[in-house]
């Protein structure tokens, strides 16, 4: 993402990939790659603040994680913090992300591990 390597990312995202942002707006693989290729959005830095991977079957996994990123968009640079859930499938011998849901944190969590 930081390098904006559209060819590399094209292999990571499945052809039927769909990403939903925190407002419920959907972007396809083509949409995401086009934004990166055009420079409409650029990831300056990405810092993973947590990641858990659950392999549900030999060809299906769910990834829960969180990121603190620095993004450039519309001539402005700003920090973005979000959580995500990715669904990955192994197809033709390689893992690809088929879907993502992004969420921006706000306030205190209602459910935590210690409750």
C-alpha angles and dihedrals in degrees: 000000000000092000090046088228098173093176092053093045091048088068093047095052116063119235089250093047117145126185123196118201126213090275094052095254114148126224125185126217088262092052094051094046093045091054091051094044093049094048091239085133129019128186107220094180137357125198121185110218094184143345135187123185123200116190104204099177136356088273104030132069138164121212121199116189149141134226140196105202138173111221136187116209132152092004093303131106118213142156120256124195120188147150123227145190118208125190112208129189131192107231125174089353098308135092119242133175110243099177143010135191118196125200131182114220119238133176124335118333115252094212123036134169092258096055 
